[in-house]
């Protein structure tokens, strides 16, 4: 974890779009009146002829992108996760996924760390909504470096993909040289005592919790499950067999997120106990990100306590 390299994960997305603009003339970007917040304004400044701001019309934006994909373009549809996954779910399902169209859907402001915007703008069900859709790939990068790589990767992928981003600046836990492959989990830190899987920028808190655990002589292996679908089944089974149980940490509802995806794998292939640190059947609230994470049991201190308790 590099505390000196703290940037919002959406910066990685914005920079990757610029790179794609330079290298792939078929890449187009659509936004729903939130381009400054989602960083698509960076692409718009350099490639205005390939940027479309549809205004507050998310359903229309998805359908426009579907049409563009049928003409050979690679559209990146971008807005807050609550809007594109919720308000435009019908269009994502029936227009994009049903026809397996090459549309990239990017939902920013995932999780409760969105902060003061409150529960109405905190996407906590988006992973569940997207991963149940046939043909959809779901990627949840952990920092701005990985968001950059993930954006380039889904541009090469044929078919629909969902990329989840967050608002707050978080410490980088990968770097420019770190490997990234869709569908392949990434070991962030080796350990011999227990296995902890996470997805997204909550990895920052997870890595802080590791430092607290090291002081107690507990050394967990930390696994970044950045791809929720297709999930790395081999990795899940391997560490379930090694430790007999696994823990998952995510800024998402317990239902339908990373913990659910891992539980499905283990229920079918190697039944093992799973402890999920997630948001339990409630909406987010307005508040400062650090206060909210602690209140929802997802701060470094709370995570370390739960890891120690679960594996003791």
N, C-alpha and C positions, 0 to 999 in steps of 0.2 A: 504494500500500500504506500503510495507516494503522496504524503500530505501537502507537499509543495506543488503538486500537479492537481489542483482542484478546479474543475470546470463543470458546467452543466453538461449532461450527456447529450443534450440536443445540439451542442456546438459541434460534436463529432458528426452528427447527421448533416448539419449545414455545410460543413467543409467537404463531406463526401459528395453532396449534391453538386458542389462546384467542380469537383474532380470529374464526376460523371458528365457534367455539362461540357467539359473540355474534350472528353474522350468518346462520348456516345451521343451522337446527334438525335437519336430516337428518344432520349430521356426527356420527359416533360414533367413539370411540377404544378400541382393544383393545391390551392389553399382556400380556407373558408374564413377569411377576414382576420386571421391570427398570425400572419406571416412573420411579424417581428418576434413574437413569442416562440414560434416553432422553428425559427431560423431559416425559413424558406425565402425570406427577403434577401438573403445573401445570394441565392441563385437568381432571384428576380433582377437584382442589380446588374448581374453579368450577362444574363440570358433572358432579357425581357420578352422576346418573341416566343419563348418556350415556357412562360409562366402564366398561369390563369388564376386570378383571384375571383372565385365565384360568389363571394359574399357569404352571408350566413345562410347557406343553402347546401347542407352536407349531403342530403339525399341526391340532389341534382349533381353535386360534384362527383359522387361515385358513379352515377350513370354516364356523365360526360367522360370520365376516365375509362369506363368500359368501352365506349364507342371509340375512343382514341386507341385503345389496345387492339381493337379489331382492324385498325388501319396500320398496324405494325409498330406503334409507339409503345414506350414503356412509361406509363404515367405513375407518378408518386403522389398519392392523395394524402394530404396532411392537415390535421387539426387536432383538437384535444381528443383523447381517447374516449371520454364519455359521450362525445357527440358522434364520432364516426362509428363507434361500435354499438351505441345505443340507438340514436336517432336514425342512422342509416343502415341498421342491421338488415332490413328487408332488401335493400339494394345490394348490400354486400353478399347476402345469401343467394338471392334469386337471379341477380344480374351477373355478379362477378364469379362466385364460387360454383354455381350451378352450371355455368358454361366454361368453367376453368380458364378464366381470362387472365391475362398477364398484367394484373393491376397490383401495385404495391401500396399498402395501406399503412400509414404511420400515425400512431396515436400518442400524442405527447401528454404530459402531466399525469402520468400514472402513479397511483399510490397516494397515501395520506401525506407524504412529505411535500405535496403541493402546497400545504400550509394554509395561509389565511383565506384562500379562495373557497375553502369549505367543501362539505360533502357533495354539493351539486356539481363540482368541477373535478373531484378526485376520482379518477377511474380505478375502481377496485374490483370490477367484474369483467373487465375487457378481455383478459386472457381466457377466461371460461367461455365467453361468447365466441371468440375467434377460433379456439382450438376444437370446438365441437363441429365446425364446418368442414365438410369434405373438401379436399384439395388444398386447404389452407395450411401454409407454413407459419409458425409462430416463433418469433425471436425476441428475446428480452435481454439486450446487452447490459453490461454492468458499469461501464464508464464511457467517457468520450472517445477513447481509443477504440474500444470494441464497437461502439456505435458506428464509427467511421467504417470499420471493416465489414460490419454487418450490412450496412447500406450498400456497399459495393457488391457484397455477396448476393443479396436478394435481387439486385439489378440483373445479375447473370442467371438467376433462377427462373425457370419457365413456370408460370402459373401464379396464383395469388399468394401474397405473403403479408403478414402483419408484423410490424416492428413497433415495440413499446419503448417510449422514452419518458423521462422525468424532468422535473423543473429545476430542482436545487443543484447547486454545485456540490459535487462529491469528490472525494479523493480517488485518483486513478489507482486501480489494483491490477491493471495490466499495463503494457507499454506498446510502443510502436512495433516492436519485434515479436510480440506474443502471437502464438498461433490462434487462428480462428477458423472453424469449419462448421457449417450448418449441420446440426444433428450429432455433433461430437462434443461431449462435455470436456471441461477444462479444469485441470487440477491447479488451484491457486496456491495451496500450501500443503505440503505433505504432513502426515501425522499417523500415529500408531494406536491412538486410544479410542477414537470414534469417528463417525462420518457425518458431515454436515453439508447438505446441498442447499444452494441458494440460487435465486434468479433476480437480476436487476440491480439497481443502485443500492439496495439494502445490503449488498456485499460490503459496502463501506463500514456499516455497523457490525457486520459479521466479523470483519477483519479486526476491528477494534476489540470485539469480544474475545478474539483469539489471544490478544496480548494479555488480557485479564486472566484467561485460563492458563496461559503459560506460567504465570506467577504461582499458580496452584499445582503445577506439575501435570497439567492436562494438555495433551497435544492432539487436537482433532485434525483430520484431513478435511480440507475445505474444497468443495467441488462446485464450480460455476456451471450450472445447467442453463446456459444461455438460450438453448433451443428447447422450447417446451413441446413443440411438434415439428418434425419427428423427434421424439425423445431418445436419448442414448440408453437403450435398454440394457446393453451389456455392462455399462458402467454402474447402473443402478443395482443390477443383480450381483455384480462383483463385490460391491461394498456391503450389501445386505448379507451376503454369505460370510464375509470376513468378520463383521461385527454383530450380526444377528438382529440388528435394528438400525434405523437411520433417522436423522432429523432433517426437516426442511424448513427454510426461512424465506418468507416472501412478503411483499407489500401488496397483498391481494386477499380477497376473500378466501377462507379456507375451502369453500366449495368451488371446485372447478379449476383451481390453479396448479402450481407446481406440485404441491403435496398430493393433490388428487391424482395428477398424472403419474407420479411415482408410485402411489398406492395401487393404481390400476396395473402397472407393470408387475409389481410384487404379488398382487393377488392371483395373477395368472401364472407367473413363472417361479416365484420363490417367496411364499408367504412369510412376512416378517413384520415386526412392529414398526410403525411410522409415527413419529411425533411431529406435528405440524405447528410451527409458529407462523401465524397468519392473522388475518382480521376475522373475528368470529361473529358472523351474522349481525352486522351492524354497519351503518354508514359512517363515512368519515366526518370530521368536525373541523371547524375553523380554529387555527392556532398556529403558533410557531412550529416549524418542522421538528425540532428536537423535542419539544414538549409533547407533540402528538405521537412521535415514535415511542417515547417512554410510556405515555398513557395507554397505548395499544400493545405494550409488551414487546416492542421491536427495537428498543435502544440497545446499545452494546452491553450495558449492565444487565438488562433483563434477558438478553439472549444468552449471555455467559451463565447466568443463574440457571436457566432452563437446560442448557447443555450439560452442566455439571449434575443437575438433578436427574436428568434422563439416563445418563450413562453411569451413575453411581451404583 
